[in-house]
Amino acid sequence: MQSYTYWKTVSKFKCENSAIGVCIKKIPSQASFNEIETMKRLLNRKRFAHWPVCSVWGYAMRKGHTYLSLDSWYRYNQRFKFREKPKKGLYKKVYDPIKAPNPNHTWHADITIVKTLDNVKHYVYLIVDNYSKYIINWKVSDKCNGKIRTQTIREAVLQEFGTNLTPTKEIDLIVDGGSENNNKTVEQFIRESQVDITKKIALKDIQQSNSMVEASNKILKHRYLFKQPISKREHLEEHLKDAIHDYCNQRPHYALGIYTPFEIQYDKKPNLNIKTVKNAVKSLPDLWRERREMNKMNGCNQKCN
């Protein structure tokens, strides 16, 4: 009940002459502008950069700068964000994410596991293009080995470049450290391929992770596959086929704006009528006024406090 009364007072007695925007007479225990400024100055002082908030508060109390409680320091710091909470653990290396300049420049390969209702574990192989986010190849198997991974890479190469290959084609293939990606079968195919494939192990040969294909795996599993019961492998392949078609061909990708991965991968962007878009933007103020008047007419007719 006490919290409700406080929230009601805050919402009812707003005031711009207060540090927290609430009437000083109604909540006289609030901090003043000078106390807030003192707190900000001390928390941002370079000397106290390695001190926690509680230590800075103790210093301020000892020196008589302010007599706010420690809880108040935490609350006001959270409200005004004078100091962000430091991250725990070792210093995180700063590096740029992998950004391919065009399709078929960088591919990501990974495997995820899906268990069906018949209690059988299935391995889903994916190859995703970095630039377009398009799933170039996928395969479901009950085995995890280099033979199947090689097959997916071979099929992806044939799909994207056909049989008339030239040695000028170059691809960076990003994989993780699993044995299905790093074995004699895969290495032999890469050596004999007409496409110049450079295999790089994430977090070993390069600083970056293989998070792009891992994100695609997560989307397929949690937004598509896990929302329905899948009894056996045949049903998994059927649902996965529909899911990948929707993900690649129908669903605009966040990183691509209004376009789908298929449209970016194969340069199939639809022709948008620029005049229609400009006219729609120009009409926004009129639509806003129309909506405002409509809301006034269709109000609930209750007296607002």
Short mmCIF file of the C-alpha atoms (twelve columns), coordinates in Angstrom:
data_MODEL
# 
_entry.id   MODEL 
# 
loop_
_atom_site.group_PDB 
_atom_site.id 
_atom_site.type_symbol 
_atom_site.label_atom_id 
_atom_site.label_alt_id 
_atom_site.label_comp_id 
_atom_site.label_asym_id 
_atom_site.label_seq_id 
_atom_site.Cartn_x 
_atom_site.Cartn_y 
_atom_site.Cartn_z 
_atom_site.pdbx_PDB_model_num 
ATOM 1   C CA . MET A 1   0.000   0.000   0.000   1 
ATOM 2   C CA . GLN A 2   2.882   2.351   0.791   1 
ATOM 3   C CA . SER A 3   4.433   1.781   -2.645  1 
ATOM 4   C CA . TYR A 4   1.098   2.417   -4.366  1 
ATOM 5   C CA . THR A 5   0.677   5.687   -2.474  1 
ATOM 6   C CA . TYR A 6   4.173   6.768   -3.509  1 
ATOM 7   C CA . TRP A 7   3.559   5.913   -7.183  1 
ATOM 8   C CA . LYS A 8   0.261   7.782   -7.085  1 
ATOM 9   C CA . THR A 9   1.938   10.837  -5.594  1 
ATOM 10  C CA . VAL A 10  4.723   10.734  -8.202  1 
ATOM 11  C CA . SER A 11  2.267   10.555  -11.075 1 
ATOM 12  C CA . LYS A 12  0.006   13.289  -9.679  1 
ATOM 13  C CA . PHE A 13  2.455   15.912  -8.431  1 
ATOM 14  C CA . LYS A 14  4.982   16.372  -11.216 1 
ATOM 15  C CA . CYS A 15  7.300   19.368  -10.987 1 
ATOM 16  C CA . GLU A 16  10.113  20.613  -13.212 1 
ATOM 17  C CA . ASN A 17  11.790  22.377  -10.280 1 
ATOM 18  C CA . SER A 18  12.724  19.070  -8.702  1 
ATOM 19  C CA . ALA A 19  15.709  16.852  -9.455  1 
ATOM 20  C CA . ILE A 20  13.484  13.809  -9.910  1 
ATOM 21  C CA . GLY A 21  10.513  15.710  -11.353 1 
ATOM 22  C CA . VAL A 22  8.206   15.408  -8.309  1 
ATOM 23  C CA . CYS A 23  6.937   18.173  -6.013  1 
ATOM 24  C CA . ILE A 24  9.423   18.860  -3.211  1 
ATOM 25  C CA . LYS A 25  6.631   19.646  -0.725  1 
ATOM 26  C CA . LYS A 26  4.912   16.318  -1.319  1 
ATOM 27  C CA . ILE A 27  8.178   14.302  -1.157  1 
ATOM 28  C CA . PRO A 28  10.523  16.457  0.940   1 
ATOM 29  C CA . SER A 29  13.011  13.643  1.519   1 
ATOM 30  C CA . GLN A 30  14.207  13.670  -2.086  1 
ATOM 31  C CA . ALA A 31  17.724  14.760  -2.996  1 
ATOM 32  C CA . SER A 32  18.361  18.351  -4.005  1 
ATOM 33  C CA . PHE A 33  19.986  19.510  -7.227  1 
ATOM 34  C CA . ASN A 34  23.240  20.172  -5.349  1 
ATOM 35  C CA . GLU A 35  23.303  16.677  -3.851  1 
ATOM 36  C CA . ILE A 36  22.609  15.093  -7.248  1 
ATOM 37  C CA . GLU A 37  25.379  17.176  -8.803  1 
ATOM 38  C CA . THR A 38  27.790  16.195  -6.007  1 
ATOM 39  C CA . MET A 39  26.987  12.540  -6.513  1 
ATOM 40  C CA . LYS A 40  27.542  12.847  -10.268 1 
ATOM 41  C CA . ARG A 41  30.858  14.655  -9.798  1 
ATOM 42  C CA . LEU A 42  32.222  12.082  -7.354  1 
ATOM 43  C CA . LEU A 43  31.107  9.021   -9.323  1 
ATOM 44  C CA . ASN A 44  32.659  10.416  -12.512 1 
ATOM 45  C CA . ARG A 45  35.937  11.476  -10.881 1 
ATOM 46  C CA . LYS A 46  38.905  9.702   -12.457 1 
ATOM 47  C CA . ARG A 47  40.412  9.013   -9.054  1 
ATOM 48  C CA . PHE A 48  37.396  6.866   -8.121  1 
ATOM 49  C CA . ALA A 49  37.165  4.988   -11.410 1 
ATOM 50  C CA . HIS A 50  38.093  1.703   -9.696  1 
ATOM 51  C CA . TRP A 51  35.973  2.316   -6.600  1 
ATOM 52  C CA . PRO A 52  32.512  0.780   -6.243  1 
ATOM 53  C CA . VAL A 53  29.549  3.047   -5.545  1 
ATOM 54  C CA . CYS A 54  29.507  2.058   -1.877  1 
ATOM 55  C CA . SER A 55  33.135  3.180   -1.433  1 
ATOM 56  C CA . VAL A 56  32.482  6.542   -3.075  1 
ATOM 57  C CA . TRP A 57  29.445  6.945   -0.828  1 
ATOM 58  C CA . GLY A 58  31.589  6.206   2.234   1 
ATOM 59  C CA . TYR A 59  34.148  8.785   1.120   1 
ATOM 60  C CA . ALA A 60  31.401  11.395  0.644   1 
ATOM 61  C CA . MET A 61  30.016  10.691  4.110   1 
ATOM 62  C CA . ARG A 62  33.466  10.980  5.722   1 
ATOM 63  C CA . LYS A 63  34.147  14.300  3.981   1 
ATOM 64  C CA . GLY A 64  30.653  15.663  4.646   1 
ATOM 65  C CA . HIS A 65  29.861  16.204  0.949   1 
ATOM 66  C CA . THR A 66  26.390  14.668  1.239   1 
ATOM 67  C CA . TYR A 67  24.408  12.691  3.809   1 
ATOM 68  C CA . LEU A 68  22.220  10.651  1.505   1 
ATOM 69  C CA . SER A 69  21.901  6.977   2.387   1 
ATOM 70  C CA . LEU A 70  23.701  4.269   0.417   1 
ATOM 71  C CA . ASP A 71  20.345  3.039   -0.939  1 
ATOM 72  C CA . SER A 72  19.687  6.543   -2.258  1 
ATOM 73  C CA . TRP A 73  23.047  6.552   -4.019  1 
ATOM 74  C CA . TYR A 74  22.235  3.278   -5.714  1 
ATOM 75  C CA . ARG A 75  18.747  4.454   -6.640  1 
ATOM 76  C CA . TYR A 76  19.818  7.827   -8.058  1 
ATOM 77  C CA . ASN A 77  22.763  6.291   -9.894  1 
ATOM 78  C CA . GLN A 78  20.410  3.772   -11.491 1 
ATOM 79  C CA . ARG A 79  17.979  6.538   -12.423 1 
ATOM 80  C CA . PHE A 80  20.476  9.008   -13.890 1 
ATOM 81  C CA . LYS A 81  23.123  6.445   -14.952 1 
ATOM 82  C CA . PHE A 82  26.088  8.387   -13.621 1 
ATOM 83  C CA . ARG A 83  28.105  5.189   -13.715 1 
ATOM 84  C CA . GLU A 84  27.413  2.001   -15.636 1 
ATOM 85  C CA . LYS A 85  27.823  -1.321  -13.844 1 
ATOM 86  C CA . PRO A 86  31.258  -2.750  -14.719 1 
ATOM 87  C CA . LYS A 87  31.385  -6.046  -16.568 1 
ATOM 88  C CA . LYS A 88  32.797  -8.991  -14.687 1 
ATOM 89  C CA . GLY A 89  35.535  -11.250 -15.958 1 
ATOM 90  C CA . LEU A 90  38.527  -10.702 -18.183 1 
ATOM 91  C CA . TYR A 91  38.893  -7.823  -20.585 1 
ATOM 92  C CA . LYS A 92  36.928  -8.554  -23.706 1 
ATOM 93  C CA . LYS A 93  38.862  -8.180  -26.935 1 
ATOM 94  C CA . VAL A 94  37.421  -5.677  -29.350 1 
ATOM 95  C CA . TYR A 95  37.221  -6.809  -32.967 1 
ATOM 96  C CA . ASP A 96  35.110  -6.127  -36.005 1 
ATOM 97  C CA . PRO A 97  32.495  -8.706  -37.035 1 
ATOM 98  C CA . ILE A 98  32.915  -10.480 -40.360 1 
ATOM 99  C CA . LYS A 99  31.231  -8.491  -43.132 1 
ATOM 100 C CA . ALA A 100 31.458  -9.900  -46.631 1 
ATOM 101 C CA . PRO A 101 31.420  -7.340  -49.486 1 
ATOM 102 C CA . ASN A 102 29.193  -9.474  -51.735 1 
ATOM 103 C CA . PRO A 103 27.416  -12.853 -51.901 1 
ATOM 104 C CA . ASN A 104 29.531  -16.032 -52.039 1 
ATOM 105 C CA . HIS A 105 32.512  -14.301 -50.507 1 
ATOM 106 C CA . THR A 106 32.237  -15.823 -47.025 1 
ATOM 107 C CA . TRP A 107 30.270  -18.905 -45.971 1 
ATOM 108 C CA . HIS A 108 29.551  -20.194 -42.488 1 
ATOM 109 C CA . ALA A 109 29.104  -23.922 -41.781 1 
ATOM 110 C CA . ASP A 110 27.725  -25.446 -38.607 1 
ATOM 111 C CA . ILE A 111 25.738  -28.367 -37.192 1 
ATOM 112 C CA . THR A 112 22.849  -28.307 -34.739 1 
ATOM 113 C CA . ILE A 113 21.065  -31.195 -33.042 1 
ATOM 114 C CA . VAL A 114 17.305  -31.822 -33.123 1 
ATOM 115 C CA . LYS A 115 15.745  -34.759 -31.275 1 
ATOM 116 C CA . THR A 116 12.399  -36.077 -32.583 1 
ATOM 117 C CA . LEU A 117 9.605   -37.675 -30.548 1 
ATOM 118 C CA . ASP A 118 10.878  -41.165 -31.370 1 
ATOM 119 C CA . ASN A 119 13.915  -40.240 -29.223 1 
ATOM 120 C CA . VAL A 120 16.310  -40.208 -32.185 1 
ATOM 121 C CA . LYS A 121 19.006  -37.534 -32.378 1 
ATOM 122 C CA . HIS A 122 19.368  -35.870 -35.782 1 
ATOM 123 C CA . TYR A 123 22.172  -33.614 -37.016 1 
ATOM 124 C CA . VAL A 124 21.147  -30.639 -39.140 1 
ATOM 125 C CA . TYR A 125 23.958  -29.359 -41.399 1 
ATOM 126 C CA . LEU A 126 23.771  -25.735 -42.586 1 
ATOM 127 C CA . ILE A 127 25.844  -23.522 -44.861 1 
ATOM 128 C CA . VAL A 128 24.926  -19.824 -44.664 1 
ATOM 129 C CA . ASP A 129 26.169  -16.930 -46.782 1 
ATOM 130 C CA . ASN A 130 27.573  -14.087 -44.698 1 
ATOM 131 C CA . TYR A 131 26.453  -11.255 -46.961 1 
ATOM 132 C CA . SER A 132 22.869  -12.288 -47.718 1 
ATOM 133 C CA . LYS A 133 22.140  -14.560 -44.697 1 
ATOM 134 C CA . TYR A 134 20.841  -17.066 -47.282 1 
ATOM 135 C CA . ILE A 135 20.937  -20.766 -46.346 1 
ATOM 136 C CA . ILE A 136 22.762  -22.165 -49.359 1 
ATOM 137 C CA . ASN A 137 22.649  -25.814 -48.346 1 
ATOM 138 C CA . TRP A 138 21.138  -27.935 -45.594 1 
ATOM 139 C CA . LYS A 139 20.972  -31.619 -44.811 1 
ATOM 140 C CA . VAL A 140 19.571  -33.855 -42.061 1 
ATOM 141 C CA . SER A 141 21.480  -36.948 -40.971 1 
ATOM 142 C CA . ASP A 142 21.733  -39.314 -38.024 1 
ATOM 143 C CA . LYS A 143 25.534  -39.139 -38.298 1 
ATOM 144 C CA . CYS A 144 28.052  -36.421 -37.620 1 
ATOM 145 C CA . ASN A 145 31.133  -36.872 -39.793 1 
ATOM 146 C CA . GLY A 146 33.337  -35.270 -42.434 1 
ATOM 147 C CA . LYS A 147 31.786  -37.218 -45.319 1 
ATOM 148 C CA . ILE A 148 28.408  -35.519 -44.932 1 
ATOM 149 C CA . ARG A 149 29.997  -32.129 -44.320 1 
ATOM 150 C CA . THR A 150 32.004  -32.524 -47.530 1 
ATOM 151 C CA . GLN A 151 28.825  -33.418 -49.386 1 
ATOM 152 C CA . THR A 152 27.122  -30.216 -48.208 1 
ATOM 153 C CA . ILE A 153 30.092  -28.086 -49.304 1 
ATOM 154 C CA . ARG A 154 30.204  -29.811 -52.711 1 
ATOM 155 C CA . GLU A 155 26.462  -29.281 -53.258 1 
ATOM 156 C CA . ALA A 156 26.743  -25.631 -52.207 1 
ATOM 157 C CA . VAL A 157 29.569  -25.029 -54.696 1 
ATOM 158 C CA . LEU A 158 27.639  -26.687 -57.536 1 
ATOM 159 C CA . GLN A 159 24.490  -24.736 -56.688 1 
ATOM 160 C CA . GLU A 160 26.192  -21.354 -56.649 1 
ATOM 161 C CA . PHE A 161 28.794  -21.759 -59.406 1 
ATOM 162 C CA . GLY A 162 27.612  -24.672 -61.539 1 
ATOM 163 C CA . THR A 163 29.974  -27.053 -63.312 1 
ATOM 164 C CA . ASN A 164 31.846  -24.433 -65.361 1 
ATOM 165 C CA . LEU A 165 34.105  -23.273 -62.562 1 
ATOM 166 C CA . THR A 166 37.074  -20.982 -62.824 1 
ATOM 167 C CA . PRO A 167 40.052  -20.863 -60.451 1 
ATOM 168 C CA . THR A 168 39.363  -17.173 -59.826 1 
ATOM 169 C CA . LYS A 169 36.441  -17.952 -57.506 1 
ATOM 170 C CA . GLU A 170 37.502  -17.526 -53.869 1 
ATOM 171 C CA . ILE A 171 35.491  -18.377 -50.748 1 
ATOM 172 C CA . ASP A 172 36.261  -18.077 -47.050 1 
ATOM 173 C CA . LEU A 173 34.645  -20.991 -45.231 1 
ATOM 174 C CA . ILE A 174 34.202  -20.307 -41.498 1 
ATOM 175 C CA . VAL A 175 33.770  -23.411 -39.330 1 
ATOM 176 C CA . ASP A 176 34.148  -24.319 -35.669 1 
ATOM 177 C CA . GLY A 177 36.676  -26.725 -34.220 1 
ATOM 178 C CA . GLY A 178 34.547  -29.877 -34.521 1 
ATOM 179 C CA . SER A 179 35.953  -33.053 -36.062 1 
ATOM 180 C CA . GLU A 180 33.247  -33.073 -38.739 1 
ATOM 181 C CA . ASN A 181 34.774  -29.885 -40.195 1 
ATOM 182 C CA . ASN A 182 38.450  -30.638 -39.682 1 
ATOM 183 C CA . ASN A 183 39.393  -33.997 -41.180 1 
ATOM 184 C CA . LYS A 184 41.119  -35.546 -44.203 1 
ATOM 185 C CA . THR A 185 37.909  -35.842 -46.247 1 
ATOM 186 C CA . VAL A 186 37.118  -32.132 -46.032 1 
ATOM 187 C CA . GLU A 187 40.736  -31.107 -46.572 1 
ATOM 188 C CA . GLN A 188 41.053  -33.296 -49.656 1 
ATOM 189 C CA . PHE A 189 37.926  -31.821 -51.227 1 
ATOM 190 C CA . ILE A 190 39.197  -28.287 -50.579 1 
ATOM 191 C CA . ARG A 191 42.556  -29.095 -52.214 1 
ATOM 192 C CA . GLU A 192 40.944  -30.649 -55.305 1 
ATOM 193 C CA . SER A 193 38.110  -28.127 -55.708 1 
ATOM 194 C CA . GLN A 194 38.247  -25.725 -58.631 1 
ATOM 195 C CA . VAL A 195 36.964  -23.045 -56.298 1 
ATOM 196 C CA . ASP A 196 39.659  -21.539 -54.098 1 
ATOM 197 C CA . ILE A 197 38.238  -22.349 -50.645 1 
ATOM 198 C CA . THR A 198 40.056  -21.090 -47.550 1 
ATOM 199 C CA . LYS A 199 38.831  -22.845 -44.425 1 
ATOM 200 C CA . LYS A 200 39.154  -20.837 -41.227 1 
ATOM 201 C CA . ILE A 201 38.401  -22.100 -37.729 1 
ATOM 202 C CA . ALA A 202 36.456  -19.556 -35.655 1 
ATOM 203 C CA . LEU A 203 38.189  -18.296 -32.492 1 
ATOM 204 C CA . LYS A 204 41.412  -20.000 -33.615 1 
ATOM 205 C CA . ASP A 205 42.450  -18.915 -37.085 1 
ATOM 206 C CA . ILE A 206 40.383  -15.744 -36.713 1 
ATOM 207 C CA . GLN A 207 39.250  -13.703 -33.721 1 
ATOM 208 C CA . GLN A 208 35.585  -13.791 -34.708 1 
ATOM 209 C CA . SER A 209 33.146  -16.516 -33.735 1 
ATOM 210 C CA . ASN A 210 30.829  -18.494 -35.993 1 
ATOM 211 C CA . SER A 211 27.804  -16.760 -34.514 1 
ATOM 212 C CA . MET A 212 26.052  -15.978 -37.804 1 
ATOM 213 C CA . VAL A 213 25.209  -19.585 -38.658 1 
ATOM 214 C CA . GLU A 214 24.549  -20.285 -34.976 1 
ATOM 215 C CA . ALA A 215 21.942  -17.513 -35.034 1 
ATOM 216 C CA . SER A 216 20.291  -19.110 -38.075 1 
ATOM 217 C CA . ASN A 217 20.227  -22.444 -36.248 1 
ATOM 218 C CA . LYS A 218 18.583  -20.852 -33.236 1 
ATOM 219 C CA . ILE A 219 15.931  -19.110 -35.347 1 
ATOM 220 C CA . LEU A 220 15.028  -22.284 -37.220 1 
ATOM 221 C CA . LYS A 221 14.758  -24.307 -34.039 1 
ATOM 222 C CA . HIS A 222 12.952  -21.897 -31.722 1 
ATOM 223 C CA . ARG A 223 10.759  -19.998 -34.182 1 
ATOM 224 C CA . TYR A 224 9.830   -22.898 -36.425 1 
ATOM 225 C CA . LEU A 225 10.695  -26.464 -35.400 1 
ATOM 226 C CA . PHE A 226 10.095  -26.350 -31.649 1 
ATOM 227 C CA . LYS A 227 6.612   -24.866 -32.060 1 
ATOM 228 C CA . GLN A 228 5.176   -28.168 -33.281 1 
ATOM 229 C CA . PRO A 229 5.633   -31.862 -32.465 1 
ATOM 230 C CA . ILE A 230 8.034   -33.670 -34.824 1 
ATOM 231 C CA . SER A 231 7.630   -37.417 -34.598 1 
ATOM 232 C CA . LYS A 232 10.370  -38.741 -36.896 1 
ATOM 233 C CA . ARG A 233 13.072  -37.827 -39.392 1 
ATOM 234 C CA . GLU A 234 10.728  -37.585 -42.398 1 
ATOM 235 C CA . HIS A 235 8.609   -35.016 -40.569 1 
ATOM 236 C CA . LEU A 236 11.722  -33.120 -39.483 1 
ATOM 237 C CA . GLU A 237 12.933  -32.827 -43.070 1 
ATOM 238 C CA . GLU A 238 9.486   -31.723 -44.220 1 
ATOM 239 C CA . HIS A 239 9.142   -29.047 -41.525 1 
ATOM 240 C CA . LEU A 240 12.727  -27.912 -42.010 1 
ATOM 241 C CA . LYS A 241 12.222  -27.526 -45.738 1 
ATOM 242 C CA . ASP A 242 9.167   -25.307 -45.164 1 
ATOM 243 C CA . ALA A 243 10.964  -23.350 -42.445 1 
ATOM 244 C CA . ILE A 244 14.026  -22.640 -44.589 1 
ATOM 245 C CA . HIS A 245 11.853  -21.601 -47.540 1 
ATOM 246 C CA . ASP A 246 9.966   -19.151 -45.329 1 
ATOM 247 C CA . TYR A 247 13.180  -17.879 -43.695 1 
ATOM 248 C CA . CYS A 248 15.050  -17.377 -46.978 1 
ATOM 249 C CA . ASN A 249 12.338  -16.522 -49.498 1 
ATOM 250 C CA . GLN A 250 9.411   -14.969 -47.636 1 
ATOM 251 C CA . ARG A 251 10.641  -13.395 -44.416 1 
ATOM 252 C CA . PRO A 252 12.478  -10.018 -44.633 1 
ATOM 253 C CA . HIS A 253 15.672  -10.213 -42.594 1 
ATOM 254 C CA . TYR A 254 16.422  -7.585  -39.963 1 
ATOM 255 C CA . ALA A 255 19.963  -7.032  -41.254 1 
ATOM 256 C CA . LEU A 256 18.687  -6.617  -44.828 1 
ATOM 257 C CA . GLY A 257 15.929  -4.080  -44.193 1 
ATOM 258 C CA . ILE A 258 12.829  -4.883  -46.230 1 
ATOM 259 C CA . TYR A 259 14.506  -7.588  -48.326 1 
ATOM 260 C CA . THR A 260 14.732  -11.350 -47.955 1 
ATOM 261 C CA . PRO A 261 17.988  -13.359 -48.043 1 
ATOM 262 C CA . PHE A 262 16.999  -14.837 -51.430 1 
ATOM 263 C CA . GLU A 263 16.541  -11.369 -52.959 1 
ATOM 264 C CA . ILE A 264 19.983  -10.255 -51.767 1 
ATOM 265 C CA . GLN A 265 21.780  -13.493 -52.653 1 
ATOM 266 C CA . TYR A 266 20.559  -13.554 -56.259 1 
ATOM 267 C CA . ASP A 267 19.969  -9.805  -56.760 1 
ATOM 268 C CA . LYS A 268 16.211  -10.190 -57.112 1 
ATOM 269 C CA . LYS A 269 15.141  -7.032  -55.310 1 
ATOM 270 C CA . PRO A 270 11.564  -6.015  -56.153 1 
ATOM 271 C CA . ASN A 271 11.019  -2.739  -57.967 1 
ATOM 272 C CA . LEU A 272 9.510   -0.300  -55.475 1 
ATOM 273 C CA . ASN A 273 7.584   2.728   -56.651 1 
ATOM 274 C CA . ILE A 274 9.611   5.610   -55.205 1 
ATOM 275 C CA . LYS A 275 6.838   8.133   -55.915 1 
ATOM 276 C CA . THR A 276 4.378   6.097   -53.863 1 
ATOM 277 C CA . VAL A 277 6.785   5.976   -50.920 1 
ATOM 278 C CA . LYS A 278 7.447   9.745   -51.087 1 
ATOM 279 C CA . ASN A 279 3.737   10.528  -51.285 1 
ATOM 280 C CA . ALA A 280 3.095   8.317   -48.265 1 
ATOM 281 C CA . VAL A 281 5.761   10.179  -46.280 1 
ATOM 282 C CA . LYS A 282 4.307   13.551  -47.259 1 
ATOM 283 C CA . SER A 283 0.841   12.483  -46.151 1 
ATOM 284 C CA . LEU A 284 1.994   11.500  -42.628 1 
ATOM 285 C CA . PRO A 285 1.104   14.875  -40.998 1 
ATOM 286 C CA . ASP A 286 -2.398  14.712  -42.474 1 
ATOM 287 C CA . LEU A 287 -2.831  11.137  -41.296 1 
ATOM 288 C CA . TRP A 288 -1.629  12.129  -37.838 1 
ATOM 289 C CA . ARG A 289 -4.187  14.955  -37.597 1 
ATOM 290 C CA . GLU A 290 -6.923  12.696  -38.923 1 
ATOM 291 C CA . ARG A 291 -6.122  10.020  -36.333 1 
ATOM 292 C CA . ARG A 292 -6.061  12.641  -33.565 1 
ATOM 293 C CA . GLU A 293 -9.498  13.960  -34.489 1 
ATOM 294 C CA . MET A 294 -10.862 10.428  -34.818 1 
ATOM 295 C CA . ASN A 295 -9.621  9.518   -31.347 1 
ATOM 296 C CA . LYS A 296 -11.269 12.615  -29.908 1 
ATOM 297 C CA . MET A 297 -14.611 11.700  -31.463 1 
ATOM 298 C CA . ASN A 298 -14.442 8.057   -30.353 1 
ATOM 299 C CA . GLY A 299 -13.330 8.656   -26.768 1 
ATOM 300 C CA . CYS A 300 -14.845 6.846   -23.796 1 
ATOM 301 C CA . ASN A 301 -16.597 10.050  -22.574 1 
ATOM 302 C CA . GLN A 302 -15.201 9.508   -19.074 1 
ATOM 303 C CA . LYS A 303 -13.821 12.463  -17.157 1 
ATOM 304 C CA . CYS A 304 -10.029 12.212  -16.922 1 
ATOM 305 C CA . ASN A 305 -8.320  13.063  -13.597 1 
# 
